[in-house]
């Protein structure tokens, strides 16, 4: 198992992708100095750029004169849209005039038709909320607290010595 991890780890270290800085420098070398794909790759062997990725980048920059991705070229959002985020936000947070009216991800799933994992993803990434469950605990008296503090101090003394 560890050997497979090492192989994957070494592949990730050795393969380098083109960062925005790399893309802009490749674009400048091609446009101002007239270098081709092989010349750019040979000039920077420590970068380990593949010829095909540099070639694709140069083809794209010649066509659009930009290193940025086309608008709308990424995978479209289907569930985490503003409308669904708003619906989940209304249901997941308890209302000011009605405390305790918040809904669980399963209840929101039944009401909206959005999957439970998507509801959790919206709560965490879009609404910046963390999911937790309340647990009942016994109330500590002052004497219990003093005992806890005393016990903790003795444990710390033992551990430090």
C-alpha positions as CSV (number, residue, x, y, z in Angstrom):
1,X,0.0,0.0,0.0
2,X,2.8,2.5,0.8
3,X,4.6,1.7,-2.4
4,X,1.5,2.7,-4.4
5,X,1.4,6.0,-2.5
6,X,5.0,6.6,-3.3
7,X,4.5,6.0,-7.0
8,X,1.5,8.4,-7.1
9,X,3.4,11.0,-5.0
10,X,6.4,10.9,-7.3
11,X,4.1,11.3,-10.3
12,X,2.5,14.3,-8.8
13,X,5.9,15.9,-8.0
14,X,7.4,15.2,-11.5
15,X,4.4,16.4,-13.5
16,X,4.1,20.1,-13.6
17,X,1.2,22.1,-15.0
18,X,1.4,25.4,-16.6
19,X,0.7,28.2,-14.1
20,X,-0.5,31.6,-15.1
21,X,3.0,33.0,-14.8
22,X,4.3,30.2,-17.0
23,X,1.6,30.8,-19.5
24,X,2.3,34.6,-19.7
25,X,6.0,34.0,-20.1
26,X,5.5,31.4,-22.9
27,X,3.1,33.8,-24.6
28,X,5.8,36.6,-24.5
29,X,8.5,34.4,-25.8
30,X,6.4,33.3,-28.7
31,X,5.1,36.7,-29.6
32,X,8.1,38.9,-29.0
33,X,11.0,36.5,-29.8
34,X,9.2,34.2,-32.2
35,X,10.1,31.0,-30.4
36,X,8.3,27.8,-31.2
37,X,7.1,25.0,-29.0
38,X,10.3,22.9,-29.1
39,X,12.5,25.9,-28.6
40,X,10.6,27.0,-25.5
41,X,10.6,23.5,-24.0
42,X,14.4,23.1,-24.7
43,X,15.2,26.5,-23.2
44,X,13.5,25.5,-19.9
45,X,14.2,21.8,-19.3
46,X,13.8,22.1,-15.5
47,X,10.1,23.1,-15.9
48,X,9.3,19.7,-17.6
49,X,6.6,21.2,-19.8
50,X,5.2,18.8,-22.3
51,X,5.4,19.9,-25.9
52,X,1.8,19.2,-26.5
53,X,0.6,21.4,-23.7
54,X,2.8,24.3,-24.9
55,X,1.6,23.7,-28.4
56,X,-2.0,23.9,-27.3
57,X,-1.4,27.0,-25.3
58,X,0.3,28.8,-28.2
59,X,-2.6,27.7,-30.5
60,X,-5.1,29.2,-28.0
61,X,-3.1,32.4,-27.5
62,X,-2.8,32.9,-31.3
63,X,-6.5,32.6,-31.7
64,X,-7.7,34.6,-28.8
65,X,-4.6,36.7,-27.8
66,X,-5.3,35.7,-24.1
67,X,-4.1,33.1,-21.7
68,X,-7.4,33.0,-19.8
69,X,-10.1,30.3,-20.1
70,X,-13.1,31.0,-22.2
71,X,-16.1,32.2,-20.3
72,X,-18.5,29.4,-19.6
73,X,-15.9,26.7,-20.5
74,X,-16.0,25.1,-17.1
75,X,-18.6,22.6,-15.9
76,X,-21.8,24.4,-15.3
77,X,-23.3,24.6,-11.8
78,X,-26.5,22.7,-11.5
79,X,-27.4,22.5,-7.8
80,X,-25.3,25.2,-6.1
81,X,-27.1,28.0,-7.9
82,X,-28.0,31.2,-6.2
83,X,-31.7,30.3,-6.1
84,X,-31.1,26.9,-4.4
85,X,-28.6,28.5,-2.0
86,X,-31.3,31.0,-1.0
87,X,-33.8,28.2,-0.4
88,X,-31.5,26.2,1.7
89,X,-30.4,29.3,3.7
90,X,-34.0,30.0,4.6
91,X,-34.7,26.5,5.7
92,X,-31.4,25.7,7.5
93,X,-31.3,28.7,9.8
94,X,-33.9,29.2,12.4
95,X,-36.0,32.3,12.1
96,X,-35.7,35.2,14.6
97,X,-39.3,35.1,15.6
98,X,-39.5,31.3,15.7
99,X,-36.4,29.9,17.4
100,X,-35.7,26.2,16.9
101,X,-37.4,26.2,13.5
102,X,-34.2,25.1,11.6
103,X,-34.4,22.1,9.4
104,X,-32.0,19.1,9.1
105,X,-30.4,18.3,5.8
106,X,-32.7,15.3,5.4
107,X,-35.8,17.5,6.0
108,X,-34.5,20.0,3.5
109,X,-34.0,17.2,1.0
110,X,-37.6,16.1,1.4
111,X,-38.9,19.6,1.0
112,X,-36.8,20.9,-1.9
113,X,-35.7,17.8,-3.8
114,X,-32.0,18.7,-3.5
115,X,-29.9,15.8,-2.4
116,X,-28.7,15.7,1.2
117,X,-25.0,15.8,0.2
118,X,-25.7,18.9,-1.9
119,X,-27.5,20.5,1.0
120,X,-24.5,19.9,3.2
121,X,-22.2,21.2,0.5
122,X,-24.2,24.4,0.2
123,X,-24.3,24.9,3.9
124,X,-20.5,24.4,4.2
125,X,-19.1,26.1,1.1
126,X,-21.7,28.8,0.3
127,X,-23.2,29.6,3.6
128,X,-20.0,29.0,5.7
129,X,-21.9,27.0,8.3
130,X,-20.7,23.9,10.1
131,X,-23.1,21.0,10.8
132,X,-23.3,19.9,14.4
133,X,-25.6,17.9,16.7
134,X,-26.6,19.1,20.2
135,X,-25.8,16.7,23.0
136,X,-27.2,16.8,26.5
137,X,-24.6,17.0,29.2
138,X,-24.8,17.2,33.0
139,X,-24.5,20.5,34.7
140,X,-21.3,20.8,36.7
141,X,-21.4,22.4,40.1
142,X,-18.6,24.6,41.5
143,X,-17.1,21.8,43.6
144,X,-17.1,19.5,40.5
145,X,-15.2,22.2,38.6
146,X,-12.6,22.5,41.3
147,X,-12.1,18.7,41.3
148,X,-11.7,18.7,37.5
149,X,-9.1,21.5,37.7
150,X,-7.2,19.7,40.5
151,X,-7.2,16.4,38.6
152,X,-6.0,18.1,35.4
153,X,-3.2,19.9,37.2
154,X,-2.0,16.6,38.7
155,X,-2.1,14.9,35.3
156,X,-0.1,17.7,33.8
157,X,2.5,17.5,36.5
158,X,2.8,13.7,35.9
159,X,3.2,14.1,32.2
160,X,5.8,16.9,32.4
161,X,8.1,15.0,34.7
